[in-house]
């Protein structure tokens, strides 16, 4: 990613929280981000590498990124994190 697009993607960041889950050698990280505007959230998600976007849903001003060994549960984890941000 080019430096100017990195700055653009980070502009409007409103905060985040991350959690690490571990079972044996398997780990999963859930990063829940909040942005100042819906547009800021769209720009952040668009700046993610394409494969990561599959497990990075956006809802209004929030984007959740799931990485690691989540397998077919990545989507469910991301949706639950979004629900916690926007009940």
Buried (B, 14 or more C-beta within 10 A) or exposed (E): EEEEEEEBBEEBBEEBEEEEBEEEEEEBBBBBBBBEEBEBBBBBBBBBEEEEBEBBBBBEBBBBBBBBBBEEEBEEBBBEBBEEBEE
